[in-house]
């Protein structure tokens, strides 16, 4: 299986619109593992890993987000696949 991992920073109107919850649900439906969290500057940070095709679909979703969101940019960094996560969670800092 071709696995992939990414770290993405999503900017725009992405807090207060259910972005993290919808992202978590979508990631889980794709079989991805990782996490998503609000950033102090109003953005959202997410790490996702799993089958490359599923990660690519998640990245497409991040560019639009849920209804009410307005995504202005998504900065993506490819990461080494770790395999250490067993679910997809919302992190609170």
N, C-alpha and C positions, 0 to 999 in steps of 0.2 A: 504494500500500500504506500502511496506517495503522500507522506504527511508534511504539514506546513505549520509554521507558527508566525504570528505577527503581533506587534505592539502598535496600536493606533491612537492618535490624539484627534478627537473630533471637536471642531469649533463651530460656533454659531449659537442659535437659540436651541440649546441641547439640555438645559437643566430646567426642571419644573414642567416638563412636558411628557414625562413617563419614559424618557429615552432609555434609561438603564434597565427598566423592567421589560420593556419591549425587546431590547437588544438581548437580554438574558433569555427570554422566551424563544426568540428566533434562533439564537445560538444553540440552545438545547434541542430545538426541533431539527437542527442540522447535525446533531451529535457532536458538537464542539465542546471543549473544556477550556476553562480559563476564568476570567473575571472582568468586571467593569466597575468604574468608580468615577464619581464627580471630582473635578479638580478645583482648587480654590479660585482659579482665574475664570471660572464659568464654563470651561471645557469639560470633556469627558475623556477618560483614558481607558483603553480596553486591551487585554491580552487574550488571544484566542489561538487554539491549536487543535489540529485534527486533520482529516483528509483534505488535501489541497483544494479540491473542487468545492467542499463545504466552506472552507476559509474564504475562498474567492466570492462565494455567494454572500457570506457575512459582510465582507468588505463592500460589496455592491449595496447592501442594505444600509450600511453605515453612512453612505453618501446621501441618503435621503432621510433615514430615520422614520419615526412614527408620525402620524398626523399631529400637527402643532409644532413640530420641530422645523428649524430652518438651518440646514448645514451649510456652512460657508467654506470649510476646508476639512480634509482628512489627511493627516500626516502619518504615513505608514513606514514602519521599520520591520524588515524581516528578521526573525529571531531563530535560533536553533530550536528544533522541536525537543521538548523536555520529557513529555510523557508523565509528568509528576502530578498533573491535575486529573481528578476523576469526575468533576462536574463543572458547571459554569455558575459563578456566584456574583452577587453584588457586594462590593467591598465598601465599607464605611470607615472613613478616617477621621 
